[in-house]
Every structure is written in C-alpha cells, then in structure tokens.
Amino acid sequence: MHAPVLVLKDSLKRESGSRVHHANIQASKAVADIIRTTLGPRSMLKMLLDPQGGIVVTNDGNAILRELDLAHPAAKSMIELSRTQDEEVGDGTTSVIVLAGEMLHVAEAFIDKNYHPTVICRAYNKALEDAISVLDKIAMSIDVNDRATMLGLVKSCIGTKFTSQFGNLIADLAIDATTIVGVDLGQGLREVDIKKYIKVEKVPGGQLEDSRVLKGVMFNKDVVAPGKMRRKIINPRIILLDCPLEYKKGENQTNAELVREEDWALLLKMEEEYIESICMQILKYKPDLVITEKGLSDLACHYFSKAGVSAIRRLRKTDNNRIAKACGATIVNRPDELQESDVGTGAGLFEVKKIGDEFFAFIVDCKDPKACTVLLRGASKDLLNEVERNLQDALSVARNIIKNPKLLPGGGATELTVSAMLKQKSSSIEGIEKWPYEAAAIAFEAIPRTLAQNCGVNVIRTMTALQGKHANGENAWIGIDGNTGDITDMKEQKIWDAYNVKAQTFKTSIEAACMLLRIDDIVSGIKKKQPPGASQSQQPKVETEADADTEQILPD
C-alpha cells in the first residue's frame, strides 16, 4: 500500500533546478534589452504611457523601468537595481542594468555545463574585487574648486541625456546649486544635501535659457492681504513661526452656558486680546515679514497690516526650513519665546511676482545662503519634467564629486581597461573558477559595445580596434566618442565619469547577478483566479504516491 502524499493543487506552484536559472537569465536579459538603446549620447528616447493615460518621453533608465509592470520576479529584481543606483549615486542607472544582464548572459553557458552557481558567484566576486582595485589604479584626483573641470565632468555625465542639446545650461545650474548648499564638515569633507535644501520649481512658459539658480528661496504663495501689505521689501527682517496666529480651539468639545449678554461680549474680547498679545510679542522685534506654517486669523492680519508688516500663512514645512537656511532665521514654535537672534536678516530682497497665472514669493540676494531654489522655465510640462529629471542626475553627479573628488575615463574606456586587466589576471587563476572569471572580464565589454551599437558604427571593427589598444595596456583612457563613434582619448575629449558612480555600478550589477544565479527554486503561493461560477474546492486533494509520480506540477 502506498503512503498518501499531500499535493496542494493551484495554491503552490514550484519550479526548480536549471530551468529556473534559465528563466531568470532570460527575464534579466529582456529587461536589459528594453533599455539597452538608451545608453550613450546618441541614444533613443522611449515614450511611456502611464496608467492615468499621461505620456512620459525620456531616455533615463530609471524613469523607464519605473513605469514598467513586469510579472517575472527576476525582472522585478532587476528594476530594483536601477532604483537603488538612482538613490545612491543618481547616475549610471542604464549601465547597471546592461552590465547585470550581460553578467547573467555569460553565466548561462556555465549553467548548461553543470557548473555549480556557487562556483560562478565565487569567480564573479573575485573579479569584482580585482575590478575595484583597477579603478583605484587608473582614477585621477581633481580640485573641486576648479569650475572648468567640474563643468566638464558634469557635462560629460549628463551628455547622454535629452538636455545635452542645451549646452552648459543644466551643468551650470547643478554646479551653482551644489556650491551654494555645500556645508564644510572639517578635514576637507563637504556634505551636500540635495534633497532637503535644493528645491526645483517648474514654471511653464518662457524659454529654457531663462532658468536660473536663485540665491535664496521661492515658493508659490502670496501675502495674506495683497492690497494692504507690501509686496516688495528690501533687506527684510524675517520671522518664521511654526504656530497658528489665531484663537486656540479646545482640544475636545466644550459647552459654555452663558446667562448674561455681557459674558458673551467678554468671551469675544478675551479672544481678541489673546490674538493682540501674540501679535504685539512678534511686532516688538520690528519684523518686515512674518511667515507661519499654520493659520493666521483676520484680526492678526489687521494688526500686521496696520504695523506695515507683510505676512504669509500655511507654508510647507520643507519650504520653511529652506527659508531658515537661506536668511539665517530660526523657526520659532511659540511667540513668547522669540529672541532677537531668531530674526533672519540675511535676505537682500523679498518680492512677490506674478508668473503666468500664479503669484510666487521670492526671498533672494541672501548673504551666504545654505539653501537655494532652481527655477526652471520651458515650453511645456513634458519638457520641464524631463529637464528636472536630468537636473536631478546632474546635481547627484556634482554631489558625488564634491564628496569623493576622483575621476575615471568615460566612453567605455574604464570597462575596457578593467576587462583587459582581468583577462591578463585570469591566466594566473587555478582551478575551475578560471573560466567564469574570464567570462566576467568579457562581460564588462558590454558597455563599450552597446555605445558603439547606439552610434551606428561597425561594432565588430570598433571593438576589435579598442581591444587591441587596451590589450597591451598602452593607454587606459582610449574609448569611444559617443557622438561620432570615433576611437579617441577620453582625456582630450573631456569625457569623464565619477569614481563613485562607476564603483557603485560594478558592485551593484555583479552582486545582483550573483543573487539571481543562486536562486534555484521559485515557489509561488499565489492562488489562480477561478472563473465566476466555478465551484471552489476548499479541501486539498489527498493522493497516493503512485498518482504523485505521474503528476505534472509544472506545465511544459
């Protein structure tokens, strides 16, 4: 008698062995192929339709993959790589996917030959260590204060993007903004917080050339009483508050029973006196501009306008923090705790301007601001969104250089150098790991090869010429000019990459390839949707071993 075996139908689906490896590799290659054409300055654009029916036109790897809705778990994992790269260093989102896809592609031959995935991963990790040491060798240090070098670097990093046709514009904006918000930590280190202290404000209309970095802050607000309050103040004294300037409401519902009519008048008077006392505490410090994150009652507005003070209410907390950094004010939580040192005097001009249909308040010409706003103008919303994505990348590149001022050659030269060095080293490796190690070395050539493909030149001839130049190690800076497809010296062409970006790209792609290779089982616990009207089988079916042997858990 056979012992009964429990088989859970529909709810558990299982794939295993080399079949899974092949499926994962195919899925990863599919993702890499989607964005392969967006690598390099002569890359294609992709038009994406989002679920709301809007369109996005971009060639930014991360922006494209973010919109994709893929079912395969390995493909989802690849998309996650691009997001990590974007958050960590802000550039190289396409390279990381192309490289990871290629690493998995070359591993497929070894899986077919029954190599154990752990052996392949060991060889890949060894290749990664050696690749990083090669990067350290060929890296070149630069002076962060040399604007021309910085400009060349940021320009070459975003030269592959849509806005490269506008010349130095985006690179200039990025360098100006990161220079303003950089904070010295001592020991030659600088911290640049581009998320908190750089605001990108997109205003449709005008020309892209009108975009500029403000030495201060702008936000989409007008003064509370436009007719009575000044809209232009030179050298304003600014007070920033984080409390409402209106009568406090009870925390819970309160019933007050009034017997006499005078009591009602007394109650109202108490409210008025409370607001008046708050306003007088603020007006004691002779401010020109009061900004609060909360509400501001009509009565408080009256006291301020009578004293000739402009007021702005319900400002976002993030904007308030930026104003504090720009004009040197301190955000105060209670008016009775105000001190002279809390008043911001660093701003040169407060002005409310009308741009298009809306009013924008500008606090500009600040002395040594530590926050800024990048004002982007452009013909359409789609154009502005793409410019903003490119600007974020440029800001990240500028931040990376300020943090770690080391350069590597662009145009595929770094990858070719790493590939040539690893090929030489593979001959000294003993045992079975030698072949996957050599395959990893060849996989690095995917980046220059893709660049050559996107330029439209003869790929085989170009790659052979490049490999020949790098094989004897004569010049590590020989690569492809992404615009013309010519083989040139990257130093002369000023095509550079940041060290942080390259190192992060290599680490992320190889580690991800290793992770996907080590998956040998995909167990899905998702129930299949049953067609309406079909009877639901609640109990798992109990079968005998004989039945289980003939059962096909996976369809062919």
Secondary structure, 3 states (H helix, E strand, C coil): CCCEEECCCCCCEEEECHHHHHHHHHHHHHHHHHHHCCCCCCCCCEEEECCCCCEEEECCHHHHHHHCCCCCHHHHHHHHHHHHHHHHCCCCHHHHHHHHHHHHHHHHHHHHCCCCHHHHHHHHHHHHHHHHHHHHHHCEECCCCCHHHHHHHHHHHCCCCHHHHHCCHHHHHHHHHHHHHCEEEECCEEECCCCCCEEEEEEEECCHHHCEEECCEEECCCCCCCCCCCCEEECCCEEEECCCECCCCCCCCCCCCCCCHHHHHHHHHHHHHHHHHHHHHHHCCCCCEEEECCCECHHHHHHHHHCCCEEECCCCHHHHHHHHHHHCCCEECCHHHCCHHHCECCCCEEEEEEECCEEEEEEECCCCCCCEEEEEEECCHHHHHHHHHHHHHHHHHHHHHHHCCEEEECCCHHHHHHHHHHHHHHCCCCCCCHHHHHHHHHHCCHHHHHHHHHHCCCHHHHHHHHHHHHHCCCCCCEEECCCCCCEEEHHHHCCEEEHHHHHHHHHHHHHHHHHHHCCCEEEECCCCCCCCCCCCCCCCCEEEHHHHHHCCCCCC
